[in-house]
Amino acid sequence: MHGASDEIGLRAEDKPVHVRDLHATILHLMGFDHEQFTYRHAGLDFRLTGVEGARVVKEILA
């Protein structure tokens, strides 16, 4: 168990993880480096995990 939610399960209250971090973790488990999935569109670089920094959440890996 990584964190906790509120009493009705609507919002994360303890150790929330952003969706881009979760995607980076899933790609890591599949054997991919999420920073290598970069494509150029309209002169800008885009990634599957977004243009902002994403991290692999090692606390949830077994």
Phi, psi and omega in degrees: 000132185262319184211197180221155178247177177290179188295338178256002177078023183272318184230147176283134180246330183240122179056059178292150180237131179286154182300320180295327176290323177295319177296319177298322179293318179296316177297322177298317179294333177277356177095015181250150172266116186296338179282345179277343178275072182243135176227152183258130177217128179055036178079005180242151176268132178237151176236160176296331181265008178099166183278342176278164182294137175236153180227154174279125181275093184287344181291338182261358179278140180270000000 
